[in-house]
Structure formats: C-alpha cells, structure tokens
Amino acid sequence: MGEKIPLERIDDNRWRIPRRYSEAMNVSGIVYADNELIEMILNDNALQQVANVATLPGIVGHSLGMPDIHWGYGFPVGGVAATDAESGVVSPGGIGFDINCGVRLLATDLLRDQIKGSVDRLADELYRNLPSGVGGDGMRLLNEAEMRKVMTHGARWAIEEGYGVAADLEVTEENGCLHGARPEAVSRQAILRGMKQLGSLGSGNHFCEVQVVDHIYDEKAATALGLAQKGQIVVTIHCGSRGFGHQIAEDYIKLAESKQQKYGFHLVDRQLACLPLQSEEGQAYLGAMACGANFAWANRQLLMHGVRQAFASVFGRKARTKDMPLVYDVCHNIAKMEEYEIDGEMKRVCVHRKGATRAFPAGHPAVPEKYRAVGQPVLIPGDMGRYSFMLVGAPGSMEQSFGSCCHGAGRRLSRTAAKKAVGSKQLIEMLEKKGVTVRVHSKNLLAEEAPQAYKDAQQVVNVVHNAGLASLVVRLKPIIVVKG
C-alpha cells in the first residue's frame, strides 16, 4: 500500500477500491459518493483507511465508506465492516471512542409561530437544564450500585427512576439496552468517570437543537413518524457515553494492541488492533462495549427529560410525554451481531458501524411495529447553520451495506482548520443572521463546529437516498442550538 488508490466507478453513487490494490486486502472496498463528494474524500486519506479495514481477519462482503466519510482512528468515521461471527475479529477502534454516540428526536405539538416570542427564554432554559462542557458533571451523580444498573439496564433504568415513560423504549434502537453487558469487564477508572457524567451533553460536536420541519419529501412516512406538519417544532439530541465510553475504548485498544502477537495478526495499521470474536478478550470487549452503549442510552434518556422539563417551564404546562413524544433514537458507534445473506448463504456477522447508522427497511422485525410499514427512522444531523434530515431505511441497505447508511454531514475541515477559518464571535453573528439562537458552554470551541467545517448534509443524504440505502422523509432547519 502507499501508491495512489485505484478507484473504479460502479454507478452514480458508488466507487470500488479493487482487491488488486493490495495483496493484504481480503475483500474490496466500496465508497458511496457523488462526483463532488469523492473529490473531497480523495483529499482526506480516508480511502486508505477503507482499504486498510479490508485487510481485517475474517472480514466479509466489502469494506464500506459512507458519503460522510473522513479520517478517523483506524477505521474511517463513516466506515462499516462485517466480520464472520466464528472466525472474525472485533476492532475497538472500529467502533470508536464515543461508544453509542447517537441521536434522538422528539416531536412536539407546537408550530414555529407559537414559539416565536419565547426563543430566548427556551434557549436559556435548555442551556440550564442540560449540563455541558468538557469533562462536566451530569444531572445525576451515581453510586456504584446505580452505575451497575445503568450498565446492565440502559434507558430502562432511567425510566424506572422517573426520567421518561415505557413507550420511549419502544422507539429506541435495541429498546435502549444492548444485551450481554458485563460490568466486570469494565475498568474501575471507567466506572469512576461514568458515575459523575450521566445526563450531560459533553462538548465537541454534541448538541441539543430545536428545529422546524422545513420540507416534507414523503407524506406517508412523515405521517407515520408524527412529523407531517410543515412548521412543526422538533428537538434533536446528539451525544454518547461521555468519558465512560472513552475510557472503555482506551482500555481495550491498549489490550488489543498487546495481543496482536499472541493471535498472529500482522496488521497494516496498528490502530486496527483487534481481538478474535470468540476469544476471552474479544468477548470481554463486547461485554464492556454493551455497558458503554447502555450508559449512552440512559444518558440521552435523562437529557430528553431535561428537554421536556424546559418546554413545560417555558410554555406553562405539564411535561407530558404525549405532547413531546420520542420519535426514535439511533446509535452510530457500535458493533452488533446480525445476520445477512453473503454469497448466497445466511451468515451471522459482527457489524462494526463507526459513524454510521443502522437503516433497516420496512417489514424488518427489529423496526418498531408503529413504523414497520415505512421502515426504521434514520436521523442524520447536518451542521448548525443549515439543515438536518429524517430518513427511513430502504431495502438496498440489506443488500448492499449490512443494513447501514451515513450518520451526519461529515467533516471536511479539521478542528484546527475550522478555527482558523472563522472566529467564534463572527460565527455567532452569522448564525443569528440566519435566525439561529446559540447557547454555548465554551465559545472557544464553537468555531470547530462551524457550518463550513462540514460537508453539505443535503448532498450526503441525496447519495444514500439515490443508492437505495435510505429514503428521505423530512428536512429540519435549526432555530436553537445548545452546545458544550
């Protein structure tokens, strides 16, 4: 590897990295992009990582890159890979440091005109209710027994503690709890970090946004999701497992690196360090990862409670779930054991989704019954100045991408380059001119998340829509942005 990557065009939305590029590749790479996006991707080196992932022991199908792909740790962000459940591996870097970073969207019964005079008050109340910032404490400090329950029960623990209702679980991926959690596989350091941080947004690209339904692409699906009214107010929460998940990832990446010789792995990139799925260490990682995922679902559950309370306070009414129902919650940094048809036979595989969203189609048994006729909701946040999207999974995802699609707009500028391009004060003024009210914990970090740091989310979702991985339902425009 090292020479220019040969790209073969498959169709308008797909490009192939052939196996001939490197003898080490076990499968070919496939990248989803249009002409303009592929040029951006070529400048980023992420294609090299798609080729690197194709060398993993036991990888099946193809190493995939979604249109929001950019350089990451080992795997590209926007990378998807499936490994054989028996002979394959799990790579902690292929899930990422923020285990179960994800997005949830709440609908409201309010229209834009009804909140016009209350935007500043609502922004202040949301900022007060949702703890944020680097390393910041959360809404609920836990003791060790509570932390253990969070690790094993996920969002259900939060609901039993009064943060939401049982109906929320029905519209959360995996019902808000990944089975197989093993608290004993989690380090003391990770547990101590997690005990302080439940119910917090964190910083970086994590946010809470109040948005308005700006355009409807599919009336039937929008009606099924309860998003059928133009001008309707919704709320999106994007965050993950905070320092807890980060510590689990750090611990197991170190462990995996130390075991490469034991298992006879000679990887092209040490950041791909992996563990056989059937090994003691591989099983321990999956158990610890499930703890991280469950913490993230409980975290988003608490934050949603804070959002519901803020709306109730500002609009002078009870915080009733039926006025602000959860539409769906997806995770996008996770490994899942799933079954797919590969080369004509059904195979159980470990699907690594790193900066990628599950996108199961209509009729799939894992899709909540109320959405089964239209498909699994797929939430794709864009940048804070333009728009975000709701899609539903399409049949092509099962045939092409292990039930996966993109997860956001995808960075086109590094954080350092973004800060050089625009100052925070200038950015806030620019957003206010666009009608976006901002509340931010650290103004210094805000410029890292400037709209120009990201690809155009419309372009990204058009690719997955046209490729048949997911179908567009509604476009959402930001009104309020709360960040760490």
C-alpha positions in Angstrom: 0.0 0.0 0.0 1.1 3.6 -0.3 0.7 4.3 -4.1 -2.4 6.1 -5.4 -5.6 4.2 -4.7 -7.2 3.0 -7.9 -10.9 3.9 -7.9 -13.4 2.1 -10.2 -16.8 3.7 -10.8 -19.6 1.3 -10.2 -22.5 3.8 -10.8 -23.5 7.4 -10.0 -23.3 6.8 -6.2 -20.6 4.1 -5.7 -16.9 3.6 -6.2 -14.8 0.4 -5.8 -11.3 0.0 -4.4 -10.3 -3.3 -6.1 -8.5 -6.0 -4.2 -5.6 -5.8 -6.6 -4.6 -2.6 -4.8 -3.0 -4.6 -2.1 -2.3 -8.3 -1.5 -3.3 -7.8 2.1 -6.9 -6.9 1.2 -9.3 -9.8 1.9 -12.3 -8.0 0.3 -12.7 -5.0 -2.0 -13.7 -1.6 -0.7 -16.9 0.3 -1.7 -17.4 4.0 -1.1 -20.7 5.9 -1.5 -20.2 9.3 -3.1 -21.2 11.5 -6.0 -18.6 13.3 -8.2 -18.2 16.3 -5.9 -18.0 14.3 -2.6 -15.5 11.8 -4.0 -13.1 14.8 -4.7 -13.4 15.9 -1.0 -12.8 12.3 0.1 -9.7 11.9 -2.1 -8.2 14.9 -0.2 -8.7 13.3 3.2 -6.8 9.9 3.1 -10.0 8.2 4.4 -9.9 5.9 1.3 -6.6 4.4 2.5 -8.4 3.5 5.8 -11.2 1.8 3.8 -8.5 -0.3 2.1 -6.8 -0.9 5.5 -10.1 -2.2 7.0 -10.4 -4.6 4.1 -7.3 -6.5 5.5 -9.0 -7.4 8.8 -9.0 -11.1 9.6 -12.5 -12.7 8.8 -13.9 -9.6 7.1 -16.8 -10.5 4.7 -18.6 -8.7 1.9 -16.9 -5.4 1.4 -15.1 -2.7 3.5 -17.6 0.2 3.2 -17.3 4.0 3.3 -20.4 6.2 3.6 -20.6 9.6 1.9 -19.9 11.4 5.1 -16.6 9.5 5.5 -13.5 11.2 6.9 -10.2 10.2 8.5 -10.6 8.5 11.9 -8.8 6.3 14.4 -8.0 3.0 12.5 -11.4 2.9 10.8 -12.6 6.0 8.9 -15.5 7.8 10.5 -18.3 6.7 8.2 -16.9 3.2 7.9 -18.8 -0.1 8.0 -17.3 -3.6 8.1 -18.7 -7.0 9.0 -16.6 -9.9 10.2 -17.6 -13.6 10.5 -19.1 -14.4 13.9 -17.0 -17.5 14.2 -13.7 -16.8 12.5 -13.7 -13.0 12.5 -12.5 -10.2 14.9 -13.8 -7.2 16.7 -11.7 -4.0 16.4 -12.3 -1.5 19.3 -11.1 1.3 17.0 -13.8 0.3 14.5 -16.5 1.2 17.0 -14.7 4.4 18.2 -14.0 6.2 21.4 -17.5 7.5 21.9 -19.4 4.2 22.2 -23.0 4.6 21.1 -22.7 8.2 20.3 -26.2 8.6 18.9 -29.2 10.8 18.1 -32.7 11.0 19.3 -35.5 13.2 18.0 -38.6 14.3 19.9 -41.7 15.7 18.2 -43.8 18.5 19.7 -47.4 19.7 19.2 -46.0 23.3 18.7 -45.6 25.2 15.5 -42.9 27.8 14.7 -45.2 30.8 15.2 -46.2 29.6 18.7 -42.6 29.7 19.9 -41.5 32.9 18.2 -41.7 35.2 21.2 -40.1 32.6 23.5 -37.0 31.6 21.7 -34.5 33.3 24.0 -36.3 32.0 27.2 -36.4 28.5 25.7 -32.7 28.6 24.8 -31.8 29.8 28.3 -33.9 27.1 29.9 -32.5 24.3 27.8 -28.9 25.5 28.5 -29.7 25.5 32.2 -31.3 22.0 32.1 -28.7 20.3 30.0 -25.2 20.2 31.7 -22.4 20.6 29.1 -18.7 21.2 28.6 -15.5 19.1 28.6 -15.4 16.7 31.5 -18.5 18.3 33.0 -20.7 16.6 35.7 -24.2 15.3 34.7 -27.7 15.7 36.0 -27.5 12.6 38.2 -24.4 11.6 40.3 -24.5 7.8 40.7 -23.3 5.5 43.4 -21.7 2.2 42.4 -24.9 0.1 42.6 -26.8 2.6 40.4 -23.9 2.7 37.9 -24.0 -1.1 37.7 -27.7 -0.9 36.9 -27.1 1.7 34.2 -24.5 -0.6 32.6 -26.9 -3.5 32.5 -30.3 -1.9 32.0 -29.6 1.2 29.9 -32.5 3.5 29.2 -34.9 1.3 31.3 -33.0 2.2 34.5 -33.6 5.9 33.7 -37.3 5.3 33.1 -37.7 3.3 36.4 -36.1 6.4 38.1 -38.7 8.7 36.6 -36.9 10.0 33.5 -39.5 9.2 30.8 -42.1 6.5 30.1 -42.0 2.9 28.9 -43.2 4.0 25.5 -39.8 5.7 25.0 -38.2 2.2 24.9 -40.3 1.0 22.0 -38.8 3.7 19.8 -35.2 3.3 20.9 -32.8 1.1 19.0 -32.4 -2.2 20.9 -35.2 -0.9 23.2 -32.4 1.2 24.9 -30.4 -1.8 26.2 -27.8 -4.0 24.4 -27.8 -7.5 25.9 -24.6 -9.2 27.1 -23.4 -6.3 29.2 -20.5 -7.3 31.5 -19.8 -4.8 34.2 -16.9 -6.9 35.5 -15.2 -6.3 32.1 -15.2 -2.5 32.7 -12.2 -0.9 34.5 -12.5 0.9 37.8 -11.3 4.1 36.1 -14.1 4.0 33.5 -16.7 3.4 36.2 -15.5 6.4 38.3 -15.6 8.6 35.2 -19.1 7.5 34.3 -20.6 7.9 37.8 -20.2 11.7 37.6 -21.4 12.2 34.0 -24.9 10.7 33.5 -27.2 13.3 32.0 -24.6 15.5 30.3 -24.1 16.7 26.7 -20.3 17.0 26.8 -18.6 19.1 24.1 -17.3 19.0 20.5 -20.0 18.0 18.0 -22.6 17.1 20.7 -25.6 19.3 20.9 -29.3 19.8 21.5 -31.1 21.6 18.7 -34.7 22.9 18.5 -35.6 22.6 14.8 -38.5 23.2 12.5 -39.9 20.8 9.8 -39.0 22.8 6.7 -39.7 20.4 3.9 -41.6 17.1 3.6 -40.4 14.6 0.9 -42.6 11.6 1.8 -46.1 12.4 3.3 -46.9 8.7 4.2 -43.6 8.2 6.1 -43.8 11.6 7.7 -47.3 10.9 8.9 -46.2 7.5 10.4 -43.4 9.3 12.2 -45.7 12.1 13.5 -43.8 14.7 11.5 -46.3 15.6 8.9 -46.8 19.3 9.5 -44.6 21.9 7.9 -43.6 24.4 10.6 -43.8 21.8 13.3 -41.2 22.2 16.1 -39.0 19.2 17.0 -35.9 18.7 19.2 -32.8 16.7 18.4 -30.2 15.5 21.0 -26.8 14.2 19.8 -24.4 12.8 22.4 -23.0 9.5 23.6 -21.3 7.7 26.5 -19.1 10.6 27.6 -15.8 9.8 29.5 -17.1 6.4 30.4 -17.2 5.1 26.8 -14.0 6.8 26.0 -12.2 5.0 28.9 -13.6 1.6 27.8 -12.3 2.2 24.3 -8.9 3.3 25.5 -8.6 0.3 27.8 -9.5 -2.2 25.1 -7.4 -0.6 22.3 -4.4 -0.9 24.6 -5.3 -4.6 25.4 -5.9 -5.4 21.7 -2.5 -3.8 20.8 -0.8 -6.0 23.3 -2.4 -9.2 22.0 -1.6 -8.9 18.2 1.4 -11.2 18.5 -0.5 -13.8 20.6 -3.1 -14.2 17.9 -0.6 -13.9 15.0 -2.1 -10.8 13.5 0.2 -8.6 11.3 -2.0 -5.6 10.6 -1.2 -2.8 8.1 -2.1 -0.2 10.7 -1.6 -0.7 14.5 -4.8 1.4 15.1 -6.8 -1.6 13.6 -5.7 -3.7 16.6 -8.4 -6.4 17.0 -9.4 -9.4 19.1 -10.9 -12.7 17.8 -14.7 -12.6 18.5 -14.6 -16.0 20.1 -11.6 -15.2 22.3 -11.9 -14.4 26.0 -10.6 -10.8 25.3 -13.0 -10.3 22.4 -16.0 -11.4 24.4 -14.8 -9.1 27.3 -14.7 -6.2 24.9 -18.2 -6.8 23.6 -19.5 -7.0 27.2 -17.8 -3.8 28.1 -18.9 -2.1 24.9 -22.5 -3.1 25.8 -22.1 -1.3 29.2 -20.9 1.8 27.3 -23.8 1.6 24.9 -26.3 1.2 27.8 -24.8 4.2 29.6 -25.3 6.3 26.4 -29.0 5.4 26.1 -29.6 6.2 29.8 -27.7 9.5 29.2 -29.9 10.5 26.3 -32.9 9.5 28.3 -32.0 11.9 31.1 -31.2 14.7 28.6 -34.6 14.2 26.9 -36.3 14.5 30.4 -34.4 17.9 30.8 -35.7 19.0 27.4 -39.3 18.1 28.2 -39.0 20.0 31.5 -37.6 23.0 29.7 -40.5 23.2 27.3 -43.0 22.7 30.1 -41.5 25.5 32.1 -41.4 28.0 29.2 -44.8 27.2 27.8 -46.5 26.9 31.2 -47.8 23.4 31.1 -47.1 19.9 32.5 -44.2 18.0 30.9 -46.5 15.4 29.3 -44.9 12.8 27.2 -47.8 12.8 24.7 -47.1 16.5 23.9 -43.4 15.7 23.2 -43.2 12.0 22.2 -39.8 10.4 21.3 -39.9 9.6 17.6 -36.7 7.5 17.6 -33.2 7.0 19.0 -30.4 5.6 16.8 -26.8 4.8 17.7 -23.9 5.3 15.4 -20.7 4.0 17.1 -21.3 0.3 17.8 -20.8 -3.3 16.9 -23.8 -5.6 16.5 -24.2 -9.3 15.9 -26.6 -9.6 12.9 -27.5 -11.9 10.0 -27.1 -11.2 6.3 -27.1 -13.1 3.1 -23.5 -13.2 1.8 -22.6 -15.0 -1.4 -25.9 -16.8 -1.4 -25.9 -18.0 2.2 -27.1 -16.5 5.5 -24.2 -15.6 7.8 -24.0 -14.3 11.3 -21.6 -11.4 11.4 -20.3 -8.7 13.7 -21.2 -5.4 12.0 -18.9 -2.5 13.0 -20.6 0.8 12.5 -18.3 3.7 13.2 -20.0 7.0 12.3 -22.7 5.0 10.5 -26.4 4.5 11.3 -28.5 1.3 11.2 -31.1 1.7 8.4 -33.4 -1.4 8.4 -36.2 -1.3 5.8 -39.9 -1.7 6.1 -41.0 -5.1 7.3 -37.9 -5.8 9.3 -38.8 -7.4 12.7 -36.4 -5.0 14.5 -38.3 -2.0 13.3 -40.9 -0.8 15.9 -44.3 -2.0 15.0 -45.7 1.5 14.6 -43.0 2.2 11.8 -42.8 -1.2 10.3 -44.8 -0.2 7.2 -42.4 2.6 6.3 -39.0 1.5 7.7 -36.7 2.3 10.6 -36.3 6.1 11.2 -32.8 7.2 10.4 -31.7 10.6 11.9 -29.0 12.5 10.0 -27.9 15.7 11.7 -26.2 18.3 9.5 -24.4 21.4 10.6 -25.8 24.0 12.9 -26.3 26.6 10.2 -28.1 24.7 7.5 -30.3 21.6 8.0 -30.7 18.0 9.3 -32.7 15.2 7.9 -35.0 12.3 8.8 -35.0 9.3 6.5 -36.2 5.7 6.8 -34.3 2.6 6.0 -34.7 1.2 2.5 -34.3 -2.4 1.1 -30.9 -1.6 -0.6 -29.3 -1.3 2.9 -29.8 -5.1 3.5 -28.5 -6.0 0.0 -25.5 -3.6 -0.1 -24.4 -2.2 3.3 -25.2 -4.6 6.1 -28.3 -2.5 7.0 -26.3 0.7 7.3 -26.1 4.2 6.0 -24.4 7.6 6.8 -24.6 9.3 10.2 -24.2 13.0 9.5 -22.7 15.6 7.2 -19.1 14.5 7.8 -16.2 16.9 8.5 -14.4 18.5 5.6 -12.1 20.7 7.7 -10.1 19.6 10.7 -10.9 21.3 14.0 -7.7 23.4 13.7 -8.5 24.5 10.2 -12.1 25.4 11.1 -10.9 27.6 13.9 -8.6 29.4 11.5 -11.4 29.9 9.0 -13.8 31.7 11.3 -13.8 33.3 14.8 -16.5 32.3 17.4 -17.9 35.8 17.7 -18.2 36.2 13.9 -19.8 32.7 13.8 -22.5 33.5 16.4 -23.3 36.7 14.5 -23.6 34.8 11.2 -25.9 32.2 12.8 -28.1 34.9 14.4 -28.5 36.5 11.0 -29.8 33.1 9.8 -32.3 33.0 12.6 -30.3 30.5 14.8 -30.1 31.3 18.5 -26.9 29.8 20.1 -26.1 28.9 23.7 -22.6 27.5 24.2 -20.5 26.5 27.2 -17.2 27.2 25.5 -17.1 30.0 22.8 -13.5 29.0 22.0 -14.6 25.5 20.9 -17.6 26.7 18.9 -15.6 27.6 15.7 -14.5 24.0 15.5 -18.2 23.2 14.7 -18.7 26.0 12.1 -21.0 25.0 9.2 -18.1 25.4 6.7 -16.2 22.7 8.6 -18.8 20.2 7.3 -19.9 18.7 4.0 -23.3 19.7 2.8 -25.7 17.3 4.5 -28.1 17.6 1.6 -25.5 16.2 -0.8 -24.7 13.4 1.7 -28.3 12.3 2.2 -29.0 12.5 -1.6 -26.3 9.9 -2.2 -27.8 7.4 0.3 -31.3 8.1 -1.0 -30.3 7.6 -4.6 -28.2 4.5 -3.7 -31.3 2.9 -2.1 -29.9 2.7 1.4 -32.4 5.0 3.0 -35.3 7.2 1.8 -35.7 10.9 2.5 -38.7 11.8 4.7 -38.3 15.4 6.1 -35.8 18.2 6.3 -35.3 20.1 9.5 -33.9 23.6 10.0 -32.3 24.8 13.3 -33.8 27.5 15.4 -31.9 27.0 18.7 -28.5 25.3 19.2 -27.2 24.4 22.7 -23.6 23.1 22.7 -20.8 22.3 25.2 
